[in-house]
């Protein structure tokens, strides 16, 4: 990760510490995602819940190494615009496509395949988000869902669903706010 990206991450951490509307992943979760994207060699990513672009910076920085691109979705235009500025400041503007709108509608018009998905938006729609992107996932694709510790009750139905899904192998991680790491199993395997 180059100095420009590290500086943008640091600046954004300072900015978010002063705001009440910037609910971002902790730094350790960002570093984990960065490493996970590198390890999986992901090149086509989708993030549901951009906010100010903090988690997207970690993903896009890894995709700069893998030669990939990230599509990130947020429903608030002002946050998408702020995130776009942050990606540009980090030198990652060409690695990221920002979509503003209702996530399920945006997911419906995106073309796959995708090999990395980060779900960090409204918890009541997590099943719907994964169902919308599932037909567009490559075999071995990673789906990472945030807030499994901090929003355990809201995510209980989602966690039961994905852990019992025939096409996903899933494991709980206590990194950051808690994450569910799910991997798309090739048809006929498992």
PyMOL commands that set and color helices and strands:
alter all, ss='L'
color gray80, all
select helices_A, chain A and resi 3-17+27-40+54-66+77-89+93-95+103-109+123-134+152-163
alter helices_A, ss='H'
color red, helices_A
select strands_A, chain A and resi 44-48+69-74+96-100+114-119+137-146+168-173+179-184
alter strands_A, ss='S'
color yellow, strands_A
deselect
rebuild
show_as cartoon
